[in-house]
Amino acid sequence: MTENPLDTFLRALPKVELHCHLFGCVRRATFTELVRRQGMPFSEEEIEGFYTRGEKPVGVLRVLRALDSQLIRQPDDLYRLAFEYLQDAAAEGIRYSEFFWNPTGTVRQSGIPYRAAMEAIVRAIVDAEAGFGIVGRLVPSIDREADPAEAVEMVDWVIADRRDEVIGIGIDYRENDRPPELFAEAYRKARAAGLKTTAHAGEFGTPWTNVATALDLLQVDRIDHGYTAIDNPEFAQRCADRGIVFTVVPTNSYYLRTLPRERWALDHPIRHMPGMGLRVHPNTDDPVLHHVTASQAWGMMVRDFGFGLDDLREFMLNGLDAAWIDDSTRRAWRAQQCAEFDALRARLFAAPAA
Ligand SMILES: [Zn+2]
């Protein structure tokens, strides 16, 4: 079967990934193997349920928690997860990935000390670059459902054991009742130590003020999700003026669940953000659990939200601008990826209609 030319284009497109969670990337076969090793804390039916995405998808947080509490037991498990994720990402045309991992769960639930866990993931990053050419960077992420003191402690761990591959911090898990201001101290410490920062905000229909607090109080470098920023046009304009990049997720569960099916793609904030001057960059978040690849996530920007190839080129450049790389690398990758984009586009239009 011949592949649709747009899909060929999207797969070959040089991509960076800035919003992806390690535990949301676990191959089903690996997950099943870990479950068996641990004496089947989950039945085959439950695993099937975890890896099936329904019409109105429920969140994936339960699977992520299960990995911490039941399945990850040694540093090599984390090595395997990270190596396999980077291998899969490289096969999707991802050249560079900054991915999240929650140290608090690993230390508290899996019983693996921060340094041993972090070093295993960094080893996977080094091996994956040697094997597949993909550049990986680790972003330890605050578990916002835990006590804010744990967030400060997590930042202390990161600062105490600096590695070039560990470049910044994020925050994730359920945002409801866990607004960004609770974590101001952790972010202050991270910034003071020269770490980059991002934050999940405005993900679950939570108020636009959470996005504003992440920017103004936590002083983050970029925003993950951030959809409700458009609820206040004045604030959205401020984000546009500042050039803030939003790492958006076309498969976000909240909007798939809450918007009527026939209105979903029309009313989704992602469709409206660029028109308000907001800079977006599409990402997979939890690719395996969301049943999406990076190419498909980019494809949704075209097929569901109606963007064109010029827009995709902008999104690609937004990703490079928001990536935590040095400026000479940024300049080199911009030139290289723009040239590749334009060559691929020329080939796309030369292709016979599918
Ligand atoms: Zn996320």
Boltz pocket constraint, residues with backbone or C-beta under 6 A from the ligand:
constraints:
  - pocket:
      binder: B
      contacts: [[A, 19], [A, 20], [A, 21], [A, 172], [A, 200], [A, 224], [A, 285]]
      max_distance: 6.0
